[in-house]
């Protein structure tokens, strides 16, 4: 038996100083920042993306020459994307007092250019870390029992999996973590050096998150991480004196993907990043490398938070020891999974331990669970690991009737994840909406589908029941690993009855067909009839 019983030797130090009483964000300074499109941005900086087939030197020369002809002066150019990136991104620094909006408009006329945006800053006047610290006291780590980890550890503890944590600094010498970090790896993008450690007590967040994911198992000290056999790749991308910019986050995700991370966990508020092309490029870079990325769902008790737009991610909601949604946890149709997030006991700097709550603590629980699966199945790909994790949860809808279908597939059960075969995906709901431009069909699935299958071929048919004519339908956007709803765009339909058929050529990442006829077995088309009836003509 690999591991059966935790041995706690908890050294718990009470201190009157709270790490989160210190201000951990930037004040607006008009000499450093400006406001563009309703967001804060670094003054006199611009991020420009161009096609990777373009030769870098030639493109940059053309860019500089074109802008100079328009009376704009570039003082520095820095490449921020790696050589392997499909989309090349450079940062331009402008001469003082030049309007960023003017340069952005001028740059759009340059051949091979994909997009131009400011270098947005996301920590002006707010702390994006998603934690809710509690008064410290000794308590067992209930989440291990709730997630069935003690049985799961007999099968896997996450060995040979590199899990990147993007956060605000780490106590690399903590008694329960010192052996868990990737030797010689890790980077501090705030200070552009390799020192990822914390230097004062205003940075408990990252150390707490790391301990949840991978504190050492069975060492007679502190608690235990969900994946105590995993290796942590520490990426410091936030700090009290750090500008949390589009560029910095892009570099952090790129670094993690380029340095062997199979999994990334981020416990930060990314709602403000919606429509940030540089942030999306960072997600895409890691996604194209096959990385499985988890992010906290958010602590605003909000339905369908903006971050649901990022379907490259697995969003994690928080529940308590009774499987009840945490009062502050976000929820929605784009949340993929739930994990314990209230009163989670874990490491903080200085060989100490503390209870914290929030979706910040739920996300590393989910990420580490994926590490257990991947370690047990090293030949599996990212899609299969995600499908197994999400497809073997315990349904908690009965305990959360107000949030039925809005807490993902359920709460993680790691023993089930390591021992059960995933049931075939079923369609749980179809929504039909109309507008003056088109008709939209939203088809909700209870499990993950294989993106490679969904995005290739026509797996659906819509026809008019009045004349059996086939209605053309296209995907609104590509299906990604974090997708939960298949969205089909149709032309404006006239009054009448129609039939949707979803074919069992749709499969999950294990090549298992959907359960279209809901008989509990793979196979069978899903057939749904609906009627369009306008009160008046469009």
N, C-alpha and C positions, 0 to 999 in steps of 0.2 A: 504494500500500500504506500503510495507516494506521500500522501498527507491526509491525515484524518482529523486531528484536533489542534486548534490554535493554542499556543502557549503564550499568554500575555504577561509581559513584565513591563508594565506601563509606568514610565517615569513622567509624571505630569506636573509641570511647573505653572503656578498661577502668577500672573503678572498684571500689574495695574495699567500697563501700556497696551493699547489696542493698535494693531498695525493699520487698521482701516480708519483710524481717527486722523491719520496724516492725509493731507491733500495729495491725490494721485492723478492729477490731470493738469493740462496746460491752461494758463490764463490767456485770453486774447491779447495779442500784441500787434498793433497795426504795422510795426516795423518788420514783423516776421510773417504775418498771415493776412489774407484778404478773403472776402466772401464773394463766391461766384456760384451762380445757379442755386442759391440758398444754402450752400455748404461752405465750410471753411477750407482754405487751401493754402499751401505754402506760397509765399509771395515770390513772384518772378521765377516760377518753375512750371514746366510743362512736360507731360509724358506723351510720347509719340510712338505709335506702333506701325510697322510696315511689314509687307509680305516677306516671309523668310527666303523666298527665291531671289529676292533682290540682294545684290552685293552691298555689304554694309558700308564700305568706304565710299562707294559711288553714291549711295542713297544719302548719306550724311553730307557729302559735298554738295549734292543737288539741293538738299534742304537748306543748308547754310547760305548758299548762293541765292536761292529763291527769296529767302527772308531778308537777306541783306538788300536785295533790289527793292524790297518794300519798305526800306528804312528801319528795319528791326535788327537789333544786335544780339547775338548769342555769345555769352561769355564762357560757357563750358558745356560740353556734351559728354554724357556718361551712359554707357551701355549697361542695362540692368538685367537683361535676360541672358541665359546661358547659350552656348553655341548650339545646343541640341533643341532649343525652343523652336516650335513651328512658327510662332509669332514673335518677331523681334521688337523689343521695346527699348527706347533710349529716353534719358532724362535731359531736358534742355534747361539751362539757367540763362535768364535774360538779364540785360542791362537794367539797372535800377530805374524805377519810374515808368517802365514800359508796361502797357496794359496787356495782361495775360489774354484777355478776350480778343484783342486785336491779333495777337500771334496765332491763337487757335483758329481764327477765321482764315488767316492767310495760309496757314499750313495745310488746310483742307484741299487746296488746289494742287498740291504736289502729287505727281504720279506715284503709284505703288503704295500710297499711304492708306492704312486701314482705319485708324481713328486717332483722335487727339483729345486729351483731357487734362485738366489741372491735376496737380499732385495733392489730392485731398488729405485733410487732417481730421481724424475722428475722435480725438481726445481733448478738444477744446471745451473746457467747462464741464466735462463729464468723465466719469470713470467707466469704461466699457466692460470691465471684468464683472462677471455675473455670479457674485457670491453674496450670501447673506449670513455673516458670521454670528454665531450664538455665544452666549457665555460658556466658557470652557468647563467641562466636568467629565469625569470618567464614565464611559459607557461602552459596552460591547459593540462590535461592528455588526449590527443586525442585518446589514445589506448582504452579507455573505450567506446567511441562512435563507433570506428571502429569494436570492438569485440562485440558490442551490449550488453554491460554489464548493462547499466542503466535499460533496460527492463528485463534482466536476474535476477537482484537483487530483483525484485518483487517476484521471485520464490525461489531463493536460494542465500545465502551469504557464504555458506561453513561451516555452524555450525557442530560441533561434528566430524570434520575431523582433524586429526593430520598430518601436512605437515612438513617434515624434510628438513631443508636447510643446506647443507654441504658447508661451506665457510670459510672465514678468520677472523671471529669475528663479533660481533653484539652489537650495542648500545641498551642494554636492558632497558635503562631508557629514551629512546627517547619518546617525547610527543605523537607521532603517533603510537608507537609500544609497549609501556610499558605494556599494557593490553593484548598483543597478544601472549606472550610466555607461554609455558607449565610450570606451577609452579613446581619448584623443579626438573625439568628435563633439560637435555642438558649436553653436555660434551665437554671438550677441550682436544683433543687427541695430540695436539702439546705439551702441558705442563702437560698432565696427571692429570688434575684437573677439577673441575666443573665450573671454571670461563670462560665463553664464551664471555665475554665483550671485547670491544676494549679499549686499554689503551693509544692510541695516534691516530693521524690523518693519519696514513699510511694504514688504513684498512677501506675504505669506501665501498668496494665491497659487503661484506656480508650484511651490513645494507641497502644498496640500493636494493639488491635482495629481502630481507625480506619485505621491504616496497612495492615493486611491487606486491608481492604475497598476503600480508595480512595486510597492514596498516589499522588502525581502520577506519571503515566506519562512516560517518555522525557525527563526533565529533567536527566539527568546526576547525580542525587543519590540516594543510598540505594537503596532497592528500588522495587518497583512494586506498586500495589494491583491487585486483580482487576478492579475497576471504577474505573479511574483517571479516567474522565470523569464519574463520578457526583458529586453534591453531598451533603455530610454535614450532617445536622441533629444537632448535639450536644445530648444531654440528660443532664445530670449528676444521677443519682438515688442516688448512693452516695458515702460519704466516711468518713474516720476518725472524724469527730465527728458523724456523721449517723445518726439513727434511721431504719433502713430499714423503714418501716411499710407496711401495707396502703394507707393513704391516699396516701403518697408515690408508690408504684408506679402506682396508679390515675391520679394526676395526670400522671405522666410519659408513660404510654401515650396518655392523652387529648390531651396537648399535641402529641405527635408526629403523631397522626392529624389534629388540627385545623390543623397548620401544613404540610401538603402532603406528608408522608412517604408514599411508596408502599410502603416496606419498613421494618421495624424489626428490628434484631438485638440480642439480649440474651444475654450470656454469663455467666449467673448461675444459682446453684442455686435452683430454684423448687419443689423437692419439698415443702418445708414449707408452700407456699401451697395445697395441695390442700384443698378445702372452704372456702377463704377467699372469701367472696362478693364482697368489694370487689375483690380481685384479678381474679376471674372477670369482674366488671363492666367492669374496665379492658380485659381481653382482648376482651370482647364489643363494647365501644365501638369499638376499632380495627378489629375484624373487620367490624362493620356499615358502617364507612367504606370497606371494600374493601382494607384494608391487609394485606400479606403479612408475617407475623411469624415470625422464626426464633429458636430458643433452643438452647443447648447441651444435649446429651443427658445430661451429667454425668460426673464423673470417679471413680466408685466401683466400676468393673468389676462393675456390677450389672445383672441381667436385669430387664426391665420396671420401670424406675424409676417412682415415684409420679407424676412429671410427665407420664407418658403420658395421664393423665386429661384434660389440656388439649389438646383436638383442634382448637382455634383456631390452634395453633402447628405449625410444622414443626420437628421435633427432629432435631438433627444429631450423628451419631456421628463419632469421630475415627479416622483410619487413618494409617499411616506411608508413607514413600516407596515401599515395596514392596506397598502396598495391603493390608497386614495390620492388623487391628484394634489400635489402641493398647491397651496392657496395662491402662490405667486407665479406658478409655472404657466407659460404659454401653452396653447393647444391648437389643434386645427387639422385640416385635411392633408396638409403637407408634412405633418409630424410622422416619422416612421416608426418610432419605438419609445418606450418608457423605461426608466431605470431609477433605482433609489437615489434620492437627492436631498432628503431632509436628515439633519443631524448625522452627518457622515464623519466618522472619526478617522483622522489621518494626520500626517506629518506636517509640522511647521518649522521654520528655521530655529536653530539652536538646540537640536535634539529634543524638541518639544512636540506636543500633540494637541489637537484641538478639534472640536465639533464645528462643522460648517454646513450650510444648507444652500440649495439653489440648483438651477440647471447646470451650473458650473461643476457641481459634484456628480451630477447624473451622467454628463458626457464622458468623463474618463471611465466610469463604470462600464459604459457600453463599448467604448474603444478597447478596453482591456479584455472584455468578453470576446470581441472579434479576434484578439490575439490568441486566446485559448483555442478557438476553432482553427485558425490558420496554422498554429503549431501542430495540431493533431492531424491536419490535412495539408501538408506543405506543397502539394502539387495543385491545390485549388487556386483559382484566380479570385480577384477582388469581388466579382459579381457573385460567385458561388458562396464566398464567406458571408457577404451581406445577406444573401437569400437565406442561408442557413440560420443566421442569427435572428432575422426578422420573422422567419417562418416557424420558429419553435418557441415563441413566447407564450406566456400564460395570459389569456384574455382577461382583462379587468373591467370590461364594460359594465358588468352587473354591479360592481362596486362604485362605478362612476356613471350613473345613468344620465347625468346632465352632459356628459362628455363622450357619449357613445360614438365610436368611430373617429374620435378626435385626439386619441392618445397613442396613435400608431397601432401596430399589430398587437400590442400588449406589453407586459413587463418581462424583462429578460429572465430566462431560466437556463442557466448554463449547462446543467446536466442534460436537459432535453436537447440543447444545441449540440452536444457532443455524442448523443446516443440515438437520436431519432432521425428518420427520413422526413424531409419536408413534404407536406401534403400539397397537391396541385393547387395552383392559384384559382380563385373564384372571383367573379364579378359581384360586387356587393351593392352597387347603385349605378344608375344612369340618369344624368341630368341633361335636359334639352333647354337651351336658351336661344333666343332670337334677338337680332338687332337690325338696324337699317342696312348693315353691310353684309351679314351672313347669318347662318345658323350654326350653333356649336353643340356638339355632343361630348359630354364629359363622362368617361367610363371609369369607374373606380374599382381597383383590384385590392384584394386583401393581402397579397404577397407580391414579391418582386418578380418582374419578368426579365428575360434576357435582352439587354439593349441591342445586341447584335442581330437578334431575330426581329424585334419590334421595328427597328429602323430599316429593315430590308424586306421588301415585299409588301403586298396588300393582304392584310389579315382581317379585313372587314368589308362589309358590303351594305349599302343603304339603298333601298328601292322604294318606289311609290307603289302602294297597294292598289291604286286606281288603274294604272296601266303597266305595272311591272317594270317601269323604266328605272335604270340604275342612276343613282345620284352620285356625282363625283365627290370624293372626300379625301382630304389630306391631313397629315399630322400638323398640328399647330407648331410644334417644335420636337426635336429629337427626344426620345425616351432615354433617360439617364438612370444611374443606379439609385438616385434618391427620388425618382418619380413614383407617384402613387396613382396618378390619373392619366388615362389616355385621352387626349383632347383632339377631336376631329373637327375640322372646319369644312362646312358645306356652303353652297350658295344659298341665297334666301329661298326658303321653301314656301310654296303656296299652301293654302288651306287643304287639308287632307290627311289621310292616314299613311304611315310609313313603317318600314320594318328594318331594324338594324340586326345584322348577323355578324357576330365576332367569331372568327374561325378558330378551330383548335390547332391550327398551324402556329399559333402563339405559344411560346414555350418559356419555361423558367430557365435559369442558368445551368440546370442539370439536365436540360433537354427534355423535360417533362411537360407534356401538353397541359393546357388549362383544363379545368373541370367545368366545361361549358354548360352541361346540363345538370350540374349540382347533384350528382349521384354519389359523390365521394371518390370517384375514380377519374384519372386523367383521361381526357378525350371528350369529344362532343361539342358541337357548336352552341354558342349562346345566342338565343333569338329574343328580340325585344321589339314590341310594337308601340308606336307613339303617334300622337295626333297633333297636328298644327292647326290651331283655330284662332284666328285674329278677331278681335272685337270690331276692328275696322281695318281697311286696307293700309299697307305701309306706304 
